C-alpha cells in the first residue's frame, strides 16, 4: 500500500437516489468525488452542491456501457481530480417484465448497464489502483439477485455482479485492492416509486406493504447504503474483500 492512498472516488449512477447519496457521503468523508451518470445535468448539479458545501467534486456525463466513453471519463477524473482510488459501480436501470413479455432489448439494456458497465469501469479504474498499490471497488447488487418475479434480467445482472465481485477480489487483492458488493433491499428512491406506479399502487401504500415484510419494520433510505459503502472504502474494512453485504433490514442470504 502507498503511504498516501488516493482520496479520489468515482461513483456511477450518481445523478439521483442511492448514487447521489453515496457521492455526498464520500465527499463528507473527505474524498474528492467524480459523479458519473448518463444524465450529465444531474451530476453537474450534484457536484456543484458538493463544492458549495466545501467539498471537491466534478460531474461527468457518460454511458457506462460505451468502452471509449468510459476510458475518456476515467481519464478526465484522473486529470481533474487525481488518480482514482475508489470506484462505486452503482449505475443501473430496470426493464421489468415477465419472461414471456420480455424483449431482447429489455434483456440487453439491463445487462449492458449493470454488467458491461461495471466491467468497463472496473477495468479502466484498476489501472490507477494497481499503480498506487491501493484501491477499493464496491459493486451495487440487490436482494433481487436471489430471484424476483418480473425481473429475470435485473436479477440475473445483480447475481452476475456478485460473481464478478468475488472474482475481482481474488485477482486484485495482491495489488492492495479490495472488492465488495452491497445488496440493498427495498430503498425509497425514484426507481422504487416508478415500480409502484408501474404496478398501479400508490407509493405510500407500496412502502407500507414492503415495510410490513421487513424485520426492522421500515423501508431503507439511500443513506443506509451510503453508510455501508463508506465503511467498505475505509481503512477499517481493509481485511474485508469478496463479500456481499445485504442491507435489507433483515437476513437475506
CORRAMO-V886139 format. One record per residue. SS is DSSP state (hx for helix, st for strand, lp for the rest). NEAR is the number of other C-alpha atoms within 10 Angstrom. Layout:
BEGIN
SS | NEAR
SS | NEAR
END
This chain:
BEGIN
lp | 13
lp | 10
lp | 8
lp | 8
lp | 16
lp | 21
lp | 19
st | 23
st | 28
st | 30
st | 25
st | 29
lp | 29
lp | 32
lp | 28
lp | 19
hx | 17
hx | 26
hx | 28
hx | 24
hx | 22
hx | 29
hx | 33
hx | 24
hx | 20
hx | 24
hx | 24
hx | 17
lp | 13
lp | 13
lp | 23
st | 25
st | 31
st | 32
st | 31
st | 34
st | 26
lp | 17
lp | 17
hx | 17
hx | 14
hx | 20
hx | 28
hx | 22
hx | 15
hx | 24
hx | 28
hx | 17
hx | 15
hx | 21
hx | 16
hx | 11
lp | 12
lp | 11
lp | 19
lp | 20
st | 29
st | 22
st | 26
st | 25
st | 21
lp | 22
lp | 21
lp | 29
lp | 21
lp | 15
hx | 17
hx | 12
hx | 16
hx | 23
hx | 17
hx | 13
hx | 23
hx | 22
hx | 18
hx | 16
hx | 25
hx | 17
hx | 11
hx | 12
lp | 19
lp | 16
lp | 23
lp | 30
lp | 28
st | 30
st | 26
st | 27
st | 29
lp | 26
lp | 25
lp | 25
lp | 15
lp | 18
lp | 17
lp | 19
st | 17
lp | 12
hx | 13
hx | 7
hx | 10
lp | 16
lp | 13
hx | 9
hx | 10
hx | 16
hx | 21
hx | 13
hx | 19
hx | 23
hx | 23
hx | 19
hx | 24
hx | 27
hx | 23
hx | 20
hx | 24
hx | 29
hx | 19
hx | 19
hx | 26
hx | 20
hx | 14
hx | 18
hx | 25
hx | 23
hx | 13
hx | 21
hx | 25
hx | 18
hx | 14
hx | 21
lp | 20
lp | 26
st | 29
st | 29
st | 29
st | 27
st | 25
st | 26
st | 29
st | 26
hx | 21
hx | 20
hx | 20
hx | 12
lp | 15
lp | 13
lp | 11
lp | 16
st | 20
hx | 19
hx | 25
hx | 28
hx | 21
hx | 20
hx | 24
hx | 27
hx | 21
hx | 16
hx | 27
hx | 22
hx | 14
hx | 19
hx | 25
hx | 18
hx | 13
hx | 19
hx | 22
hx | 14
hx | 12
hx | 20
hx | 18
hx | 12
hx | 16
lp | 17
st | 25
st | 29
st | 29
st | 27
st | 28
st | 24
st | 22
st | 22
lp | 22
lp | 21
st | 23
lp | 16
lp | 15
hx | 12
hx | 16
hx | 15
hx | 17
hx | 13
hx | 16
hx | 17
hx | 13
hx | 10
hx | 9
lp | 10
lp | 13
lp | 11
hx | 16
hx | 11
hx | 11
hx | 17
hx | 20
hx | 13
hx | 14
hx | 16
hx | 17
hx | 12
lp | 13
lp | 17
lp | 12
lp | 12
lp | 14
lp | 18
lp | 20
st | 21
lp | 17
hx | 19
hx | 18
hx | 17
hx | 24
hx | 21
hx | 14
hx | 15
hx | 24
hx | 17
hx | 12
hx | 24
lp | 24
lp | 12
hx | 10
hx | 9
hx | 13
lp | 16
lp | 10
lp | 14
lp | 23
lp | 21
lp | 16
st | 22
st | 20
st | 20
st | 20
lp | 23
lp | 19
lp | 13
lp | 9
lp | 12
lp | 8
END
